[in-house]
Amino acid sequence: MNEMYTMGLSLHSFGSVAILVVIFMNLFLLISTKELKKYKRINAIFLIPLTWTIFGLVIFTGTIMMAAKHLEFTFENIVMIFLSLVFIVLERKRIKALSFLNDSKERVFDGYRPFARRILQVEFILVLLIAFWMWML
């Protein structure tokens, strides 16, 4: 039982680092890409599915570890659940705003970029803080 919990904790930590890398990749792509069509295509094909898959891994391993602790709702678990919900809402807002951008308008990407950068920075900071907190426990 202890080995399973240790492995779950390792996978959860790996997922946290992986989600940080994906958010950083999103930020890098947002800053470096000049064309909206290229950004939307890379996001739709690669980054959005990767983000949700890795985030699903983090939520799944967290759920399994919580079940191993007999569904004990500690303060740390409640904070992680709340931050997971915040992450889901922020990511959904970013993706929805991206899907409504009109490719034919010239400067529409310049208006989206600060909005998306702010959301990605908040996500990065939240995940980084919760990961540091998790590693310190």
CNS distance restraints for C-alpha pairs under 8 A (distance, minus, plus):
assign (resid   1 and name CA) (resid   5 and name CA) 6.39 0.50 0.50
assign (resid   2 and name CA) (resid   6 and name CA) 6.16 0.50 0.50
assign (resid   3 and name CA) (resid   7 and name CA) 6.09 0.50 0.50
assign (resid   4 and name CA) (resid   8 and name CA) 6.08 0.50 0.50
assign (resid   5 and name CA) (resid   9 and name CA) 6.12 0.50 0.50
assign (resid   5 and name CA) (resid  65 and name CA) 6.26 0.50 0.50
assign (resid   5 and name CA) (resid  68 and name CA) 6.99 0.50 0.50
assign (resid   6 and name CA) (resid  10 and name CA) 6.23 0.50 0.50
assign (resid   7 and name CA) (resid  11 and name CA) 6.19 0.50 0.50
assign (resid   8 and name CA) (resid  12 and name CA) 6.01 0.50 0.50
assign (resid   8 and name CA) (resid  61 and name CA) 5.90 0.50 0.50
assign (resid   8 and name CA) (resid  62 and name CA) 7.79 0.50 0.50
assign (resid   8 and name CA) (resid  64 and name CA) 7.42 0.50 0.50
assign (resid   8 and name CA) (resid  65 and name CA) 6.26 0.50 0.50
assign (resid   9 and name CA) (resid  13 and name CA) 6.14 0.50 0.50
assign (resid   9 and name CA) (resid  61 and name CA) 7.62 0.50 0.50
assign (resid   9 and name CA) (resid  65 and name CA) 7.30 0.50 0.50
assign (resid  10 and name CA) (resid  14 and name CA) 6.13 0.50 0.50
assign (resid  11 and name CA) (resid  15 and name CA) 6.05 0.50 0.50
assign (resid  11 and name CA) (resid  58 and name CA) 7.85 0.50 0.50
assign (resid  11 and name CA) (resid  61 and name CA) 6.86 0.50 0.50
assign (resid  12 and name CA) (resid  16 and name CA) 6.25 0.50 0.50
assign (resid  12 and name CA) (resid  57 and name CA) 7.58 0.50 0.50
assign (resid  12 and name CA) (resid  58 and name CA) 5.46 0.50 0.50
assign (resid  12 and name CA) (resid  61 and name CA) 5.64 0.50 0.50
assign (resid  12 and name CA) (resid  62 and name CA) 6.57 0.50 0.50
assign (resid  13 and name CA) (resid  17 and name CA) 6.38 0.50 0.50
assign (resid  13 and name CA) (resid 131 and name CA) 7.40 0.50 0.50
assign (resid  13 and name CA) (resid 135 and name CA) 7.89 0.50 0.50
assign (resid  14 and name CA) (resid  18 and name CA) 6.09 0.50 0.50
assign (resid  15 and name CA) (resid  19 and name CA) 6.06 0.50 0.50
assign (resid  15 and name CA) (resid  54 and name CA) 6.18 0.50 0.50
assign (resid  15 and name CA) (resid  55 and name CA) 7.28 0.50 0.50
assign (resid  15 and name CA) (resid  57 and name CA) 6.39 0.50 0.50
assign (resid  15 and name CA) (resid  58 and name CA) 5.29 0.50 0.50
assign (resid  16 and name CA) (resid  20 and name CA) 6.35 0.50 0.50
assign (resid  16 and name CA) (resid  58 and name CA) 6.64 0.50 0.50
assign (resid  16 and name CA) (resid 127 and name CA) 7.13 0.50 0.50
assign (resid  16 and name CA) (resid 131 and name CA) 6.37 0.50 0.50
assign (resid  17 and name CA) (resid  21 and name CA) 6.33 0.50 0.50
assign (resid  17 and name CA) (resid 131 and name CA) 7.91 0.50 0.50
assign (resid  18 and name CA) (resid  22 and name CA) 6.24 0.50 0.50
assign (resid  18 and name CA) (resid  54 and name CA) 6.91 0.50 0.50
assign (resid  19 and name CA) (resid  23 and name CA) 6.11 0.50 0.50
assign (resid  19 and name CA) (resid  51 and name CA) 6.72 0.50 0.50
assign (resid  19 and name CA) (resid  54 and name CA) 6.17 0.50 0.50
assign (resid  19 and name CA) (resid  55 and name CA) 6.57 0.50 0.50
assign (resid  19 and name CA) (resid 127 and name CA) 7.90 0.50 0.50
assign (resid  20 and name CA) (resid  24 and name CA) 6.14 0.50 0.50
assign (resid  20 and name CA) (resid 124 and name CA) 6.20 0.50 0.50
assign (resid  20 and name CA) (resid 127 and name CA) 6.86 0.50 0.50
assign (resid  20 and name CA) (resid 128 and name CA) 7.08 0.50 0.50
assign (resid  21 and name CA) (resid  25 and name CA) 6.13 0.50 0.50
assign (resid  22 and name CA) (resid  26 and name CA) 6.16 0.50 0.50
assign (resid  22 and name CA) (resid  47 and name CA) 7.36 0.50 0.50
assign (resid  22 and name CA) (resid  50 and name CA) 7.56 0.50 0.50
assign (resid  22 and name CA) (resid  51 and name CA) 6.32 0.50 0.50
assign (resid  23 and name CA) (resid  27 and name CA) 6.23 0.50 0.50
assign (resid  23 and name CA) (resid  51 and name CA) 7.72 0.50 0.50
assign (resid  23 and name CA) (resid 120 and name CA) 6.46 0.50 0.50
assign (resid  23 and name CA) (resid 123 and name CA) 7.55 0.50 0.50
assign (resid  23 and name CA) (resid 124 and name CA) 6.28 0.50 0.50
assign (resid  24 and name CA) (resid  28 and name CA) 6.08 0.50 0.50
assign (resid  24 and name CA) (resid 124 and name CA) 7.46 0.50 0.50
assign (resid  25 and name CA) (resid  29 and name CA) 6.05 0.50 0.50
assign (resid  26 and name CA) (resid  30 and name CA) 6.03 0.50 0.50
assign (resid  26 and name CA) (resid  47 and name CA) 7.06 0.50 0.50
assign (resid  26 and name CA) (resid 120 and name CA) 7.56 0.50 0.50
assign (resid  27 and name CA) (resid  31 and name CA) 6.17 0.50 0.50
assign (resid  27 and name CA) (resid 117 and name CA) 6.48 0.50 0.50
assign (resid  27 and name CA) (resid 120 and name CA) 6.52 0.50 0.50
assign (resid  27 and name CA) (resid 121 and name CA) 7.83 0.50 0.50
assign (resid  28 and name CA) (resid  32 and name CA) 5.95 0.50 0.50
assign (resid  29 and name CA) (resid  33 and name CA) 5.66 0.50 0.50
assign (resid  29 and name CA) (resid  39 and name CA) 7.28 0.50 0.50
assign (resid  30 and name CA) (resid  39 and name CA) 7.23 0.50 0.50
assign (resid  30 and name CA) (resid 113 and name CA) 6.82 0.50 0.50
assign (resid  30 and name CA) (resid 116 and name CA) 7.91 0.50 0.50
assign (resid  30 and name CA) (resid 117 and name CA) 7.30 0.50 0.50
assign (resid  31 and name CA) (resid 113 and name CA) 7.74 0.50 0.50
assign (resid  33 and name CA) (resid  38 and name CA) 7.47 0.50 0.50
assign (resid  33 and name CA) (resid  39 and name CA) 6.34 0.50 0.50
assign (resid  34 and name CA) (resid  39 and name CA) 7.96 0.50 0.50
assign (resid  35 and name CA) (resid  39 and name CA) 6.34 0.50 0.50
assign (resid  35 and name CA) (resid 109 and name CA) 7.81 0.50 0.50
assign (resid  36 and name CA) (resid  40 and name CA) 6.05 0.50 0.50
assign (resid  36 and name CA) (resid 103 and name CA) 6.57 0.50 0.50
assign (resid  36 and name CA) (resid 109 and name CA) 5.97 0.50 0.50
assign (resid  37 and name CA) (resid  41 and name CA) 6.09 0.50 0.50
assign (resid  37 and name CA) (resid 103 and name CA) 6.47 0.50 0.50
assign (resid  38 and name CA) (resid  42 and name CA) 6.19 0.50 0.50
assign (resid  39 and name CA) (resid  43 and name CA) 6.02 0.50 0.50
assign (resid  40 and name CA) (resid  44 and name CA) 5.95 0.50 0.50
assign (resid  40 and name CA) (resid  98 and name CA) 7.40 0.50 0.50
assign (resid  41 and name CA) (resid  45 and name CA) 6.03 0.50 0.50
assign (resid  42 and name CA) (resid  46 and name CA) 5.55 0.50 0.50
assign (resid  42 and name CA) (resid  47 and name CA) 6.63 0.50 0.50
assign (resid  43 and name CA) (resid  47 and name CA) 4.69 0.50 0.50
assign (resid  43 and name CA) (resid  48 and name CA) 5.54 0.50 0.50
assign (resid  44 and name CA) (resid  48 and name CA) 5.76 0.50 0.50
assign (resid  44 and name CA) (resid  49 and name CA) 7.36 0.50 0.50
assign (resid  45 and name CA) (resid  49 and name CA) 7.15 0.50 0.50
assign (resid  46 and name CA) (resid  50 and name CA) 6.17 0.50 0.50
assign (resid  47 and name CA) (resid  51 and name CA) 5.90 0.50 0.50
assign (resid  48 and name CA) (resid  52 and name CA) 6.29 0.50 0.50
assign (resid  49 and name CA) (resid  53 and name CA) 5.98 0.50 0.50
assign (resid  50 and name CA) (resid  54 and name CA) 6.12 0.50 0.50
assign (resid  51 and name CA) (resid  55 and name CA) 6.00 0.50 0.50
assign (resid  52 and name CA) (resid  56 and name CA) 5.84 0.50 0.50
assign (resid  53 and name CA) (resid  57 and name CA) 6.28 0.50 0.50
assign (resid  54 and name CA) (resid  58 and name CA) 6.37 0.50 0.50
assign (resid  55 and name CA) (resid  59 and name CA) 6.25 0.50 0.50
assign (resid  56 and name CA) (resid  60 and name CA) 5.89 0.50 0.50
assign (resid  57 and name CA) (resid  61 and name CA) 6.04 0.50 0.50
assign (resid  58 and name CA) (resid  62 and name CA) 6.03 0.50 0.50
assign (resid  59 and name CA) (resid  63 and name CA) 6.06 0.50 0.50
assign (resid  59 and name CA) (resid  84 and name CA) 7.79 0.50 0.50
assign (resid  60 and name CA) (resid  64 and name CA) 6.20 0.50 0.50
assign (resid  61 and name CA) (resid  65 and name CA) 6.09 0.50 0.50
assign (resid  62 and name CA) (resid  66 and name CA) 6.07 0.50 0.50
assign (resid  63 and name CA) (resid  67 and name CA) 6.13 0.50 0.50
assign (resid  64 and name CA) (resid  68 and name CA) 6.19 0.50 0.50
assign (resid  65 and name CA) (resid  69 and name CA) 6.38 0.50 0.50
assign (resid  66 and name CA) (resid  70 and name CA) 6.50 0.50 0.50
assign (resid  66 and name CA) (resid  71 and name CA) 5.10 0.50 0.50
assign (resid  66 and name CA) (resid  72 and name CA) 6.55 0.50 0.50
assign (resid  66 and name CA) (resid  77 and name CA) 7.94 0.50 0.50
assign (resid  67 and name CA) (resid  71 and name CA) 4.92 0.50 0.50
assign (resid  67 and name CA) (resid  72 and name CA) 7.88 0.50 0.50
assign (resid  73 and name CA) (resid  77 and name CA) 5.84 0.50 0.50
assign (resid  73 and name CA) (resid  78 and name CA) 6.38 0.50 0.50
assign (resid  74 and name CA) (resid  78 and name CA) 6.33 0.50 0.50
assign (resid  75 and name CA) (resid  79 and name CA) 6.23 0.50 0.50
assign (resid  76 and name CA) (resid  80 and name CA) 6.21 0.50 0.50
assign (resid  77 and name CA) (resid  81 and name CA) 6.12 0.50 0.50
assign (resid  78 and name CA) (resid  82 and name CA) 6.12 0.50 0.50
assign (resid  79 and name CA) (resid  83 and name CA) 6.10 0.50 0.50
assign (resid  80 and name CA) (resid  84 and name CA) 6.03 0.50 0.50
assign (resid  80 and name CA) (resid 130 and name CA) 7.27 0.50 0.50
assign (resid  81 and name CA) (resid  85 and name CA) 6.37 0.50 0.50
assign (resid  82 and name CA) (resid  86 and name CA) 6.30 0.50 0.50
assign (resid  83 and name CA) (resid  87 and name CA) 6.03 0.50 0.50
assign (resid  83 and name CA) (resid 126 and name CA) 7.39 0.50 0.50
assign (resid  84 and name CA) (resid  88 and name CA) 6.21 0.50 0.50
assign (resid  85 and name CA) (resid  89 and name CA) 6.23 0.50 0.50
assign (resid  86 and name CA) (resid  90 and name CA) 6.12 0.50 0.50
assign (resid  87 and name CA) (resid  91 and name CA) 5.98 0.50 0.50
assign (resid  87 and name CA) (resid 123 and name CA) 6.33 0.50 0.50
assign (resid  88 and name CA) (resid  92 and name CA) 6.02 0.50 0.50
assign (resid  89 and name CA) (resid  93 and name CA) 6.21 0.50 0.50
assign (resid  90 and name CA) (resid  94 and name CA) 6.28 0.50 0.50
assign (resid  90 and name CA) (resid 119 and name CA) 6.45 0.50 0.50
assign (resid  90 and name CA) (resid 123 and name CA) 7.65 0.50 0.50
assign (resid  91 and name CA) (resid  95 and name CA) 6.17 0.50 0.50
assign (resid  91 and name CA) (resid 119 and name CA) 7.65 0.50 0.50
assign (resid  92 and name CA) (resid  96 and name CA) 5.94 0.50 0.50
assign (resid  93 and name CA) (resid  97 and name CA) 6.08 0.50 0.50
assign (resid  94 and name CA) (resid  98 and name CA) 6.22 0.50 0.50
assign (resid  94 and name CA) (resid 115 and name CA) 7.90 0.50 0.50
assign (resid  94 and name CA) (resid 116 and name CA) 5.94 0.50 0.50
assign (resid  94 and name CA) (resid 119 and name CA) 7.12 0.50 0.50
assign (resid  95 and name CA) (resid  99 and name CA) 6.18 0.50 0.50
assign (resid  96 and name CA) (resid 100 and name CA) 6.47 0.50 0.50
assign (resid  97 and name CA) (resid 101 and name CA) 6.63 0.50 0.50
assign (resid  97 and name CA) (resid 112 and name CA) 7.74 0.50 0.50
assign (resid  98 and name CA) (resid 112 and name CA) 7.49 0.50 0.50
assign (resid 101 and name CA) (resid 108 and name CA) 6.88 0.50 0.50
assign (resid 101 and name CA) (resid 109 and name CA) 7.67 0.50 0.50
assign (resid 102 and name CA) (resid 108 and name CA) 7.18 0.50 0.50
assign (resid 103 and name CA) (resid 108 and name CA) 7.90 0.50 0.50
assign (resid 107 and name CA) (resid 111 and name CA) 7.03 0.50 0.50
assign (resid 108 and name CA) (resid 112 and name CA) 6.57 0.50 0.50
assign (resid 109 and name CA) (resid 113 and name CA) 6.00 0.50 0.50
assign (resid 110 and name CA) (resid 114 and name CA) 7.51 0.50 0.50
assign (resid 111 and name CA) (resid 115 and name CA) 7.37 0.50 0.50
assign (resid 112 and name CA) (resid 116 and name CA) 6.17 0.50 0.50
assign (resid 113 and name CA) (resid 117 and name CA) 5.94 0.50 0.50
assign (resid 114 and name CA) (resid 118 and name CA) 6.03 0.50 0.50
assign (resid 115 and name CA) (resid 119 and name CA) 6.42 0.50 0.50
assign (resid 116 and name CA) (resid 120 and name CA) 6.08 0.50 0.50
assign (resid 117 and name CA) (resid 121 and name CA) 6.00 0.50 0.50
assign (resid 118 and name CA) (resid 122 and name CA) 6.19 0.50 0.50
assign (resid 119 and name CA) (resid 123 and name CA) 6.17 0.50 0.50
assign (resid 120 and name CA) (resid 124 and name CA) 6.02 0.50 0.50
assign (resid 121 and name CA) (resid 125 and name CA) 6.14 0.50 0.50
assign (resid 122 and name CA) (resid 126 and name CA) 6.08 0.50 0.50
assign (resid 123 and name CA) (resid 127 and name CA) 6.06 0.50 0.50
assign (resid 124 and name CA) (resid 128 and name CA) 5.95 0.50 0.50
assign (resid 125 and name CA) (resid 129 and name CA) 6.00 0.50 0.50
assign (resid 126 and name CA) (resid 130 and name CA) 6.17 0.50 0.50
assign (resid 127 and name CA) (resid 131 and name CA) 5.92 0.50 0.50
assign (resid 128 and name CA) (resid 132 and name CA) 6.13 0.50 0.50
assign (resid 129 and name CA) (resid 133 and name CA) 6.11 0.50 0.50
assign (resid 130 and name CA) (resid 134 and name CA) 5.99 0.50 0.50
assign (resid 131 and name CA) (resid 135 and name CA) 6.12 0.50 0.50
assign (resid 132 and name CA) (resid 136 and name CA) 6.12 0.50 0.50
assign (resid 133 and name CA) (resid 137 and name CA) 6.50 0.50 0.50
